[in-house]
């Protein structure tokens, strides 16, 4: 199955703040919220932080450590032999992959994954998202855009 990915992070190259996955079909969404860094980039403080908790109660997992979030991803993909992660921004894939690494030469037992990068010039999840700069709502917007685009 395809899963549409979005992340929020603390400015360019900053720490991962949240990660969301929305499946192509069904309502089993994933949202991980990590502890905020001590110093928050001003743009992130204004445009991301106020919306971090704007997700349905059944989806939100609360604040997690990186290891807890990575372990939750393993459980989320259990039973899917061929997950495809779809993203429209390279950093989203990079942050997803870095979350899987638990130490030098070690990672969570996630199994095989495939990634699909969707180049969408002129598309902005923030422009159509119900809650811009919230990873879950932006992942939903990406899914809706791609499904509509595929016709």
C-alpha positions as CSV (number, residue, x, y, z in Angstrom):
1,X,0.0,0.0,0.0
2,X,1.1,3.6,-0.5
3,X,1.5,5.9,2.5
4,X,1.8,9.7,2.0
5,X,4.5,11.3,4.2
6,X,5.0,14.7,5.6
7,X,7.3,15.9,8.3
8,X,7.9,19.1,10.2
9,X,11.3,20.1,11.4
10,X,13.1,22.9,13.2
11,X,14.1,25.0,10.2
12,X,16.5,24.0,7.4
13,X,18.5,21.0,8.6
14,X,17.0,21.2,12.1
15,X,15.7,18.5,14.3
16,X,12.6,16.4,13.4
17,X,9.5,17.7,15.2
18,X,6.7,15.6,13.8
19,X,6.1,12.9,11.1
20,X,2.8,11.7,9.6
21,X,1.7,9.0,7.2
22,X,-1.6,8.7,5.6
23,X,-2.6,5.5,3.7
24,X,-3.9,5.5,0.2
25,X,-7.0,3.6,1.5
26,X,-8.5,3.4,4.9
27,X,-8.2,5.6,8.0
28,X,-5.2,4.1,9.8
29,X,-3.1,7.3,10.0
30,X,0.2,7.6,11.8
31,X,1.3,10.7,13.6
32,X,4.4,11.0,15.8
33,X,5.2,14.1,17.7
34,X,8.7,14.4,19.1
35,X,9.9,16.6,21.9
36,X,10.6,20.2,20.8
37,X,14.2,21.3,20.8
38,X,15.3,23.9,23.3
39,X,15.7,26.6,20.7
40,X,13.0,26.8,18.1
41,X,13.5,28.6,14.8
42,X,11.3,31.7,14.8
43,X,9.4,30.7,11.6
44,X,8.7,27.3,13.1
45,X,7.5,28.8,16.4
46,X,5.1,31.0,14.4
47,X,3.8,28.6,11.7
48,X,4.3,25.0,13.0
49,X,4.3,24.8,16.8
50,X,0.8,26.3,17.3
51,X,-0.7,23.5,15.1
52,X,1.2,20.4,16.3
53,X,-1.8,19.2,18.4
54,X,-4.3,19.8,15.6
55,X,-5.0,16.1,14.9
56,X,-7.9,13.8,15.9
57,X,-7.5,12.2,19.3
58,X,-7.5,8.7,17.8
59,X,-4.5,9.5,15.7
60,X,-2.2,11.3,18.1
61,X,0.4,9.3,19.9
62,X,1.5,12.0,22.3
63,X,5.1,13.2,22.6
64,X,7.5,10.3,21.8
65,X,11.2,9.8,21.9
66,X,12.9,9.1,18.6
67,X,13.2,5.4,19.5
68,X,9.5,5.2,20.5
69,X,8.5,6.8,17.2
70,X,10.7,4.4,15.2
71,X,9.3,1.5,17.1
72,X,5.8,2.7,16.5
73,X,6.6,2.9,12.7
74,X,7.6,-0.8,12.8
75,X,4.3,-1.7,14.4
76,X,2.4,0.6,11.9
77,X,3.8,-1.3,8.9
78,X,3.3,-4.7,10.4
79,X,1.3,-6.9,8.0
80,X,2.2,-4.8,4.9
81,X,4.7,-6.7,2.9
82,X,5.3,-3.9,0.3
83,X,4.8,-0.4,1.8
84,X,5.5,2.5,-0.5
85,X,6.3,5.8,1.1
86,X,5.3,8.8,-1.1
87,X,6.7,12.3,-0.5
88,X,6.9,15.5,-2.4
89,X,9.9,16.9,-0.6
90,X,13.4,15.2,-0.3
91,X,13.8,16.2,3.3
92,X,10.7,14.2,4.2
93,X,12.3,11.0,3.0
94,X,15.6,11.9,4.6
95,X,14.0,12.6,8.0
96,X,11.9,9.4,7.8
97,X,15.0,7.3,7.1
98,X,17.1,9.0,9.8
99,X,14.4,8.2,12.3
100,X,14.8,4.5,11.6
101,X,18.5,4.6,12.7
102,X,18.9,3.9,16.4
103,X,22.6,3.9,16.8
104,X,25.9,3.3,14.9
105,X,25.2,0.5,12.5
106,X,21.8,-0.2,14.1
107,X,18.2,0.4,13.0
108,X,14.7,-0.7,13.9
109,X,13.6,-4.0,12.2
110,X,11.4,-2.3,9.7
111,X,11.7,-4.7,6.8
112,X,11.7,-3.6,3.2
113,X,10.3,-0.2,2.1
114,X,10.1,1.6,-1.2
115,X,10.1,5.4,-1.7
116,X,8.4,7.4,-4.4
117,X,9.3,11.0,-4.8
118,X,6.5,13.0,-6.5
119,X,7.8,16.1,-8.2
120,X,5.0,18.5,-8.2
121,X,6.1,22.0,-9.3
122,X,3.6,24.7,-8.2
123,X,1.9,22.4,-5.7
124,X,2.0,23.4,-2.0
125,X,0.5,21.2,0.7
126,X,0.2,24.4,2.8
127,X,-2.0,26.0,0.2
128,X,-4.6,23.2,0.3
129,X,-4.1,21.7,3.8
130,X,-6.9,22.1,6.3
131,X,-4.2,22.9,8.9
132,X,-1.1,24.1,7.1
133,X,2.3,23.1,8.5
134,X,0.8,20.2,10.5
135,X,2.4,17.0,9.2
136,X,-0.9,15.0,9.4
137,X,-3.0,17.5,7.5
138,X,-0.3,18.1,5.0
139,X,0.1,14.4,4.4
140,X,-3.6,14.2,3.8
141,X,-3.4,17.1,1.3
142,X,-0.6,15.3,-0.5
143,X,-2.6,12.2,-0.8
144,X,-5.7,14.1,-2.1
145,X,-3.5,15.9,-4.6
146,X,-1.8,12.8,-5.9
147,X,-5.0,10.8,-6.1
148,X,-6.7,13.6,-8.0
149,X,-3.7,14.1,-10.3
150,X,-3.7,10.4,-11.1
151,X,-7.4,10.8,-12.2
